[in-house]
Amino acid sequence: MRENRCEAVVLAVLDYGEADKIITFFTREHGKIKCIARNAKNSRRRFGGVLELFARLRLQIVLREGLSRLQGADVVTIFPHIREDLSKIGYAGYACELSDRMLPEAQANVRLYRLLVSYLEQLDSFPCSADDRRFFEVNLLNVTGYRPALEICPNCGAELVSAPLLRYLPTQSGISCGCCRQAGREISPLTVSLLNAALQSGRFGAIRFPGTLLDEAGGILDSIIASHLNRPLHSLSFLQEALLVEGY
């Protein structure tokens, strides 16, 4: 079968048998694929120890339905500065696991690939922040088609950013104006405005959620993400513990 060359980020690594590994890649060209890397634990010549979580690689693979075969891998970057910081490792691992869980198999999504790579580049170059995590999440939800309506109230059609009071109720239609809904968590129109701004901006670090607005945005995004997952993210617990250790 013909060998295929593509670029990818490592989303997950699983030991298989005594010498093999099964790697989940997010490829720019083919979307999420799983590959078996024969003798990967022993072959430094073929893989050079580069099959690590969130590494960005150039791959040589034989595409197959189900489980493809990894022939070789060359490093684009291992994001070395992320690997020096426990909190950055937590954020990067979370972004990769979330991407893995939200992506279908074998469907290219170039916008999400660029978003993930941009987030890893941001983590590698700058101090990590909860703002950038939320920027990544709302854009991921937007690209995958799961973000809530942030423009108008789904009940009356009023502009959300102009409403004096907004409420969020996960079990119903998301964010509504306070006139249409009495139940749910009260949120500021400025939070919705900042989430909209995060969708309009193409640059990490451009949007900051001050004070309680970060908590509001986080509560909304956490709730939406959890509703689309059938089990909790392992990396989220690690991220929370890493942030405590680092004093965030």
C-alpha positions as CSV (number, residue, x, y, z in Angstrom):
1,M,0.0,0.0,0.0
2,R,1.1,3.5,-0.8
3,E,2.9,5.6,1.9
4,N,1.3,8.9,2.8
5,R,3.1,12.0,4.2
6,C,1.3,14.4,6.5
7,E,1.7,16.8,9.5
8,A,0.2,15.9,12.9
9,V,0.0,16.6,16.6
10,V,0.1,13.7,19.0
11,L,-3.1,13.5,21.0
12,A,-2.6,10.3,22.9
13,V,-0.1,7.5,23.3
14,L,-0.9,3.9,24.4
15,D,1.6,1.1,25.0
16,Y,0.6,-2.0,23.1
17,G,2.2,-5.3,23.8
18,E,5.9,-5.5,24.7
19,A,7.3,-3.2,22.0
20,D,4.5,-1.5,20.1
21,K,2.5,1.7,20.6
22,I,-0.8,2.9,19.4
23,I,-0.8,6.6,18.7
24,T,-3.7,8.9,18.2
25,F,-2.8,11.7,15.8
26,F,-4.6,14.8,14.8
27,T,-3.4,15.3,11.2
28,R,-3.9,18.4,9.2
29,E,-4.7,16.5,6.1
30,H,-6.8,13.5,7.3
31,G,-8.2,14.6,10.7
32,K,-8.0,12.2,13.7
33,I,-6.4,8.8,13.0
34,K,-5.0,6.0,15.0
35,C,-1.7,4.4,14.0
36,I,0.2,1.4,15.3
37,A,3.9,2.0,15.6
38,R,5.6,-1.4,15.5
39,N,8.6,-1.8,17.8
40,A,8.3,1.9,18.8
41,K,9.6,1.3,22.3
42,N,12.9,-0.1,20.9
43,S,13.5,1.6,17.5
44,R,15.3,4.8,18.2
45,R,16.3,5.0,14.5
46,R,12.8,5.0,13.1
47,F,11.0,7.1,15.8
48,G,13.8,8.7,17.8
49,G,11.7,8.9,20.9
50,V,9.5,11.6,19.4
51,L,6.1,9.9,19.9
52,E,5.2,12.0,22.9
53,L,2.0,13.8,23.8
54,F,1.4,17.2,22.0
55,A,4.6,16.8,19.8
56,R,4.1,18.3,16.3
57,L,5.5,15.8,13.7
58,R,5.8,15.0,10.0
59,L,4.6,11.5,9.5
60,Q,5.1,8.7,7.0
61,I,2.0,6.5,7.3
62,V,0.1,3.8,5.5
63,L,-3.5,4.7,5.8
64,R,-5.9,1.9,6.6
65,E,-9.5,1.8,7.8
66,G,-9.5,1.5,11.5
67,L,-5.8,1.3,12.4
68,S,-3.2,2.8,10.1
69,R,0.5,1.9,10.2
70,L,3.2,4.4,11.2
71,Q,6.3,4.1,9.1
72,G,8.3,7.0,10.4
73,A,8.1,10.4,12.1
74,D,10.2,13.6,12.0
75,V,10.0,16.4,14.5
76,V,8.6,19.8,13.7
77,T,8.7,20.8,17.3
78,I,8.3,19.1,20.7
79,F,7.3,22.4,22.3
80,P,10.3,22.2,24.7
81,H,9.2,25.1,27.0
82,I,5.9,23.5,27.7
83,R,7.7,20.4,28.9
84,E,9.6,22.5,31.5
85,D,6.5,23.8,33.3
86,L,4.0,21.5,35.1
87,S,1.1,23.9,34.5
88,K,1.8,24.3,30.8
89,I,1.9,20.5,30.5
90,G,-1.5,20.4,32.2
91,Y,-3.0,22.9,29.8
92,A,-1.4,21.3,26.7
93,G,-2.6,17.8,27.8
94,Y,-6.1,19.1,28.4
95,A,-6.2,20.7,24.9
96,C,-5.1,17.5,23.3
97,E,-7.5,15.3,25.2
98,L,-10.4,17.7,24.6
99,S,-9.6,17.8,20.8
100,D,-9.4,14.0,20.8
101,R,-12.8,13.6,22.5
102,M,-14.6,16.2,20.4
103,L,-13.2,15.0,17.0
104,P,-14.8,12.3,14.8
105,E,-12.5,9.8,13.2
106,A,-10.9,10.5,9.8
107,Q,-12.6,13.9,9.1
108,A,-10.2,16.7,8.2
109,N,-10.7,19.9,10.2
110,V,-8.0,22.3,9.2
111,R,-9.4,25.2,11.3
112,L,-9.3,23.2,14.5
113,Y,-5.8,21.9,13.6
114,R,-4.6,25.4,13.3
115,L,-6.3,26.4,16.5
116,L,-4.7,23.6,18.5
117,V,-1.2,24.3,17.0
118,S,-1.7,28.0,17.8
119,Y,-2.6,27.3,21.4
120,L,0.5,25.0,21.8
121,E,2.7,27.7,20.3
122,Q,1.2,30.2,22.7
123,L,1.9,28.0,25.7
124,D,5.4,27.4,24.5
125,S,6.2,31.1,24.1
126,F,4.3,32.8,26.9
127,P,3.1,32.3,30.5
128,C,0.0,30.1,30.6
129,S,-3.3,31.6,31.6
130,A,-6.9,30.6,32.2
131,D,-7.9,33.3,29.7
132,D,-6.1,31.5,26.8
133,R,-7.7,28.2,27.9
134,R,-11.2,29.7,27.6
135,F,-10.2,31.4,24.3
136,F,-9.3,27.9,23.0
137,E,-12.5,26.3,24.3
138,V,-15.0,28.8,22.8
139,N,-13.2,28.6,19.5
140,L,-13.1,24.8,19.6
141,L,-16.9,24.7,20.3
142,N,-17.5,27.2,17.5
143,V,-15.4,25.2,14.9
144,T,-17.0,21.9,15.9
145,G,-20.6,23.4,15.9
146,Y,-21.3,23.1,19.6
147,R,-21.1,26.7,20.8
148,P,-24.2,28.4,22.3
149,A,-25.9,31.3,20.7
150,L,-24.1,34.4,21.8
151,E,-25.9,37.0,19.7
152,I,-29.6,37.0,20.4
153,C,-32.0,35.6,23.0
154,P,-33.5,32.3,21.7
155,N,-36.8,33.1,23.2
156,C,-37.6,36.8,22.2
157,G,-34.8,37.7,19.8
158,A,-33.4,40.5,21.8
159,E,-29.6,41.3,21.4
160,L,-27.9,39.6,24.4
161,V,-25.1,42.2,24.7
162,S,-27.8,45.0,25.1
163,A,-29.8,43.2,27.7
164,P,-29.5,44.5,31.3
165,L,-29.5,40.9,32.7
166,L,-28.7,37.5,31.2
167,R,-29.2,34.0,32.6
168,Y,-27.6,30.7,31.7
169,L,-29.4,27.4,32.2
170,P,-27.6,24.3,30.7
171,T,-30.7,22.1,30.5
172,Q,-32.6,24.6,28.3
173,S,-31.7,26.8,25.4
174,G,-28.4,28.2,26.8
175,I,-28.2,32.0,27.4
176,S,-31.4,34.0,27.5
177,C,-32.3,37.5,28.6
178,G,-33.5,38.0,32.1
179,C,-37.0,39.0,30.9
180,C,-37.5,35.6,29.3
181,R,-36.1,33.5,32.1
182,Q,-36.2,33.7,35.8
183,A,-34.2,30.6,36.6
184,G,-30.6,29.9,35.9
185,R,-27.2,31.4,36.7
186,E,-27.1,35.2,36.3
187,I,-24.3,36.3,34.0
188,S,-23.0,39.7,32.8
189,P,-23.7,40.8,29.2
190,L,-20.0,41.7,29.2
191,T,-19.1,38.0,29.6
192,V,-21.1,37.3,26.4
193,S,-19.4,40.3,24.7
194,L,-15.9,38.9,25.5
195,L,-16.8,35.4,24.3
196,N,-18.0,37.0,21.1
197,A,-14.7,38.9,20.9
198,A,-12.8,35.7,21.3
199,L,-14.5,34.3,18.3
200,Q,-13.7,37.4,16.2
201,S,-10.1,37.6,17.3
202,G,-7.6,35.3,15.6
203,R,-4.9,35.7,18.2
204,F,-4.3,34.2,21.6
205,G,-3.5,36.7,24.3
206,A,-5.8,39.4,22.7
207,I,-8.8,38.7,25.0
208,R,-8.7,38.9,28.8
209,F,-11.6,38.1,31.1
210,P,-11.3,40.2,34.2
211,G,-12.3,38.9,37.7
212,T,-15.7,37.4,37.9
213,L,-16.2,37.4,34.2
214,L,-13.6,34.7,33.8
215,D,-15.5,32.6,36.3
216,E,-18.8,33.2,34.4
217,A,-17.2,32.3,31.0
218,G,-15.6,29.2,32.5
219,G,-18.8,28.0,34.1
220,I,-20.6,28.3,30.7
221,L,-17.9,26.6,28.7
222,D,-17.3,23.8,31.3
223,S,-21.0,23.1,31.3
224,I,-21.3,22.9,27.5
225,I,-18.2,20.8,27.1
226,A,-19.3,18.3,29.8
227,S,-22.7,17.9,28.0
228,H,-20.9,16.6,24.9
229,L,-18.7,14.1,26.7
230,N,-19.8,10.7,28.0
231,R,-17.1,10.6,30.7
232,P,-14.9,13.2,32.5
233,L,-11.5,14.2,31.0
234,H,-8.6,12.6,32.8
235,S,-6.4,15.6,31.9
236,L,-8.7,18.0,33.7
237,S,-7.9,16.5,37.1
238,F,-4.2,16.7,36.3
239,L,-4.5,20.3,35.2
240,Q,-6.3,21.3,38.4
241,E,-3.7,19.5,40.5
242,A,-0.9,21.2,38.5
243,L,-2.3,24.6,39.0
244,L,-2.6,24.0,42.8
245,V,1.1,22.9,42.9
246,E,2.2,25.9,40.9
247,G,0.1,28.2,43.1
248,Y,-2.3,29.5,40.4
